[in-house]
Amino acid sequence: MGLFQFSNINRKVYTSLFFISFAVILFTFIERPYSHRYFMVIRGASLEVEVMSSPYARQKGLMGRQFLESNHGMLFVFPQEERVTFWMKNTLIPLDIAFMDHTGKITQIEHMVPENWTVKPPEVRSREKVKYALEVNQGWFEKNQIKPGDIVHSSRTILRIQPE
C-alpha cells in the first residue's frame, strides 16, 4: 500500500474539492476585475450596484451588456465633483440615470435611450457638479417613487472609495 492510494470515494471527494476550489478562484479573480458590488438604499428601495471608479471602468460602463437585473445598477464615482456627460454608445439597455452630489443627494434624474446605430445617441449632461452617477433600468426610479432631492444611503465603504 502506497502513501497516495485512495479509495474510489476519497478520489471523488478530492476531485470535487479541487474543481470547487478552482471555480471559486476563477470567479474571484476573473469575474469582475474592474468593478466591485455594494448595496444602496433610496427611499426604502434596496439596490445592488457595481462601482466604477477607474477611468476605464467609467468609460466602459454597461457597454455591450444584454440586460441588467432588476434592483441592480451601476454607480460611477468621480475623483471630484464636476459636470459630467453620459451617452449610450454600444449600450443595449434602456436606462435611467441619477446624478448625485458628494452628500448622496440626487440632483437630477434623466431617461437614457439605447443606441440604435443610425444616429449618435443623445448625450445626457448633469446640470450641476456631481460626485456620483447611478444608472438603473429605465423606470426603476419612478417605480420606487424616487425623485431629485432624495438621499442615497450606502455603506461607508462606498464613501471611502478613492477613484482614479
N, C-alpha and C positions, 0 to 999 in steps of 0.2 A: 504494500500500500504506500503510495507516494503522498507527499505533503499536499499536492494540488489535485487530488482526486475528490470530486464532488459527486454527491448523489444527483440523480436527474432533477429532483425538486430543488436542491440548492442551486444548480446551474440555472434553472428557470428564474429563481428569485434574483440571483446576481445579474442575470441578463436584463431582467425587468428594471432593477435598480439602476443599472448602467444607462438604459435608454431614458428613463425618467430623469436622471441627473443631467444627461446630455440635453434633453428638451428644455429643462429649467435654465441651464446655462445659455442655450441658444436663444430662448425667449428674453432672458435678462439682458444680454449684450447686443442682440441684433434687432429685436422687435421695434424699438423706438429710440434710435441713437441720438436724435436731435430734439427730443421733447420729453416732458415729464407730465404725469397726471396728478391732478389735485381736485378738491371739491370746493364749490362755492354755493352760497345760498343767497337768493334775492327774493324778498317778499315771501319767504317760506318755501320757495321752489328750489330744490336741490339740483345742482348741475355738476357733472364731472367734466373737467376741462384738461386739455393738453396745453402746456405752457410753452410758448415760443419766445425765447429770449435772445437767441443769436441772430445775426443778420441773415444767415442762410435760412434758418427755420422761419423767421418772419417773412422772408421773400417767398418761400415755398408754400407755407400755409396749407390750405386744403386742395391745392392743385392736384388734379388727376384722381382724386378720390371719387368713388361712385356713390357713396352715401355717408351720412353722419347719423349715428344712433340717436334716438330720442333722449332728451335730457343729457346730451353731451355737447361740448362746444370747444372752441379754441381761443385761448387767451394770449394776446400779443402784449408783451411787456417791452416798453421803450426805455432807453438809457436815461432820458429826461423828458419832462413834459414838452410836447411840441405839437404842431398841427401835422396831422398825418393824412395820407391818401391811400385808399384801397381800391382795387379793381379786381374783376373776376377772371383773370387770364387762366385758361385751362381749368376752370372750376365748373363742375357739372351740377352742383347742388344749389338750389335757391336758398339764400341765407339772409339773415338779419344781422346787423352789427350794432353794438352799443359802444359808444366812446365814453371813457371814464377818466376823471381827474385822479390825482395822486391819493385822494382820500377814499376812492372807490365809488364816488357819486357819479351816477350816469348823467352825462350832459347832453346826449343825443342818441337817437335810435334811427337807423335807416334800413330800408329794404335793399337787397343787392340781387341783381339778375344774373343768372349763369351766362357764360359766353355762348354765342350761337355761331361763331366763326365766320359770319358775313360782315360784321362791323366790329370795331373795337368796343369792348364792354365799357359802359359808363363808369366814371370814377366817382367814388364816394369820399368826401373830404370832411374832416372834423372842423366844425366852426370855431372851436376853441382849442387851446393847447391841452393835450391829454397825455396821460401816462400809460393807459391801458386801452385795448380794444378787444371786444368779446364777440366772436362770431358763433351763431347758433342756427339751427334750422329755421327757415322762414316761418313766422307765425308763433314761435315759442314765446317771445316777449308778450305778444297780445294774449295768447292762451293763459299766461300766468299773470296777466294784468300788471306787467312791469312797464314803467314809463320813466322818462327823464326826471331826475330828482331822487329816484330810489337809490339806496345804498347797497352795494355788493359786499357781502360778508365772505371772507375767505380765511384760510388758515394763515397763521403768521409766516409760514414758510414761503408762501407766495410773495408776501410783502418784503421778504429778505432776499429775493432773487436779484442778483446783480446782472442785468442784461449787458451784452457786449455792444 
